[in-house]
Amino acid sequence: GDYLVTIEEKSKATFLRAYTNWRCMSAGSSRVCVRMVGHKMEESYSETLKEQMSIVEMPLSDPPLCISCCPVNGDLLVGCKNKLVMFCLKYLVINQNLTVLDFERSLILHIDNFIPAEVAFCARHIAITTELDVLILKLELVQQSADRTEQSARRVSTLEKSVDVDPSTRTSQLELDEFIICQKPVELLGEESKLCEIPITLESTELPTKDTKRFQVQYLLFRHFTPDQSPFGFCEETKLHSVQLLPVHQTAHEETENKRELLSLFCFFSLPHVGYLYSVGKVVELISTYQYSEKSEQAVLTPQFLHVITSENLQCFTVRCSAVAARDEDPYIDTTVKACPPVALDVCTLRMQLFIGPRAICHFKNHIILLTKADTEDITERRKPTRRMLSRKADSIKSRTNSESEPGWNLYIINTVSTIQLYREMVDYSKTYENVKTESCIHLLSEAHLLVRAAIMDPSFLKSDEKEELQRAFRESCAFLGDCYSRFDTKDYHLALPYYRMSGLSTTEVLKRLVSEGDEIQTYERGFIFYLTHSLNEDLNEELSKESANEVLRIFCLADPVQLPHILCSPCMRNVCPLTAVKYLQKVEKTMPSVVLTLTKAFMALKMGDLTMYEHEMDSYKETILACGFLGQPKLLRQHKEGIVIPTEFAVHLKETHPGLLVAATVALHENSKIELEEADTFFKMLCRNSENTIPQLLVDFWEALLVVCSQEEILQELLLRVTSQYVWRISKQQLPETKPLKTTEDLINSCSHFGLIFPWVTSIMSVGSPSDKDCCEDISKLQSLLCSQSINIDSALPVLEPLTEAGNVGLTIHVLCNTRLGKYEEALDQLLKRCPDAAVLYAQHELKDDSRAVWWNKLLPELCKRTRLTGNDCPILISSLKAETLSVVAMELELRDFLSLLPEDGTAAFFLPHLLQCSQRKLLT
């Protein structure tokens, strides 16, 4: 709200007034309207209100002592003896052309035996100070029923007394002149601040409606100080001053310019010689402590600076608000991607300016408003502190003079130095420490960086004339900090990486900043090597020139030779001279040989076209060791470009010469979480130059090899479905693989538990198969072997197998295998008896066991008898199946009576008699 609130005194009476529409006075209008707070506006006033200033009287039962306006929503908090009164800002719509400001008294906080000296109010946070106490509260919204009509009063209970806090303003005082009362200082943060024993009662004064807000008090911080001590007693001037709550909002973006949320909140208060800055947002903690060179009179906090006035100076200190806010906005800012100077960084004094008699200070945008008074008394006398013994009978009444008659008052409006100018000065000053490589250089550049960061987080940033210049300065400051962490031997050397990333500099540009041309003996600090290692090991789109790539080789050969093979595999190093690389690798190999280094030499030999050297390097280790060697550097096989997997020349060559090694290496990468299943699919498709919907045989080989070692059930089922789908597609299309499979069915059965021995009845069916089945016999046997195991989820596989269910004998075996896995034995027998009765008994012998044994007499025997009756002697296989096995099994399993009941009434006695005798003899024997 655009208003001004004052505490005015006239005729020994104190008034609280708000001035609205006050700009009319500066425009030349002298009309003034005086009204009471909450007074209903008449329509007749609408035209006159536009052109006149309004004075809103806000009556209070007790004289106002201090006030504070919320910078977020414009609400007003008034401090009185033993209470705080909150007024909510209202916008009254008189008509469509006129809206006026008004206030509504909404809440009273009753605090017994408490006289506030200063208050600060922001976003329902309240900071209160007395002479030596600070209390910070938060008003939390409480969900209550809307039909509640009585006033809400919530007493915030305090815990049992456990801290010895006895401020003089709240306890009875000892009237003993011969004693000095020494109270110990106390600091209570968060939940512990409830122990301060300052009970607060909330009284709602709004008319209750369904939208009425109910609050409860949350204690955030309590701090009690003691007077400064000396051998002569206590200083009576030890009092808190300049309490302030400072909000910081989220960083401005075009799409969120009008919807910016409060991000962080800070509280500052000060004693005469020391100031304290706390964060009271997500976590309550002390951020910085400020030591003044002389006694302070007043201070004002901004997101960039702390301005302090003393008896003769205006001092300026740096603050850490932007460092805290940056971490509140992005909790993962301290990573290899982003960085920000630490909150614990020591504060700096920027400059001091001499003034005569500063009395008050305030801040507005880029202006400092300073009120001074030139006294005629001796300055040295005025500086001497007045001290006294702490006598409880002594009063503290100060003489009053008529300020209107006093000469020497001055008002200064000081334009602060622009952020960009001050940033340049700090950067220039930091260069004086550049050659000595001290932490002072980093400290100054960190201050400059925080200065720019605070300006970017300012709400007016998007509309600032310096917007683009500030963004450039931010990137430049990141580059300077990256330089420092790269050049200096510091424990925080790893910060070179995130600062260079935030600077937007390419690797080539960083090399030009840090590497001196022609300097063969230059030393490189850990920060620079850390940056190069991480930058080059990532899949960047940047390609270094041949000269830069060779320079990188030289740097790593000197500073970190172990990393040389890994650096050569970086996509950034595509233009490196392979001959130069081999020379460096041979030099490193003499002292630190490894499989990865050997593979890298083989890779460089391929680039040179030296196949003799390539074969020599590949023959240095066994194939299994070489496969594991690719784990040390997967980029020997695949790299990324713009998010797409690109096989290397090495992988292309292995596909032609050592496909088994390539598959084994990829399996090892997958099992060690170095490549995902989908990524491997893309890799092999790109490698074999297949379309998105075509599956190359090498990918099927990879799936089959992965089935041997995979232990994750989810991935296992996915792989089983994939190989099943590919087998089915090839069989249905009679499509042969483009390359010879690496493993036969027998190999898979011997090495992988997910491929089972093919059942005899399946072999029996396939023995009378059609010639077309022989074209895809390997895929058919693999599919049947897969279904003969118990691994694949048959319910998931049924839709995939659907194309084969009617495909001759292959389809029959698939259909019967599926029904068997589902426990549908009778359906399986029907299919076999209908299409391949030769295999029915073999199927029964293999499958009808234990719980399914009853199918022999409940299904197989009746069906054989039925079909034999219908065909007679035309189908001898049915008669042999019935006589050779079925009747023998039933005779051995059933009682004689049950066996007899199963025999057909029109059956030949001689045919069944031997089995009846067998059944009866078994009964006699048992």
Secondary structure by P-SEA (a helix, b strand, c coil): ccccccccccccbbbbbbbcccccccccccbbbbbcccccccccaaaaaacbbbbbbbbbcccccccccccccbbbbbbcccbbbbbbbbbbcccccbbbbbccccbbbbbccccccbbbbcccbbbbbcccbbbbbbbbbbbbbcccccbbbbbbccccccccccccccbbbbccccbbbbbbbbbbcccccccccbbbbbbbcccccccbbbbbbbbcbbbbbbcccccccccccccccccbbbbbcccccccccccccccbbbbbbbcccbbbbbbccccccccbbbbbccccccccccccbbbbbccccccccccaaaaaaaaaacccccccccccccccccccccccccccccccccccccbbbbbbbbbccccccccbbbbbcccccccbbbbbcccccccbbbbbbbbcccaaaaaaaaaaaaccccccccaaaaaaaaaaaaaaaaaaaccccccccaaaaaaaaaaaaaaaaaaaaaccccccccaaaaaaaaacccaaaaaaaccccccccccccaaaaaaaaaaaaccccccccaaaaaaaaaaaacccccaaaaaaaccccccccaaaaaaaaaaaaaccccaaaaaaaaaaaaaaccaaaaaaaaacccaaaaaaaaaacccccccccccbbbbcaaaaaaaaccaaaaaaaaaaaaaaccccaaaaaaaaaaaaccccccccaaaaaaaaaaaaccccaaaaaaaaaaaaaaaaaaaaacccccccccccaaaaaacccccccccaaaaaaacccccccccaaaaaaaaaaaaaccccccccccccccccccccaaaaaaaaaaaaaacaaaaaaaaaaaccccaaaaaaaccccccccccccccaaaaaaaaaaaaccccaaaaaaacccaaaaaaacccaaaaaaacccccccccaaaaaaaaaaaaaac
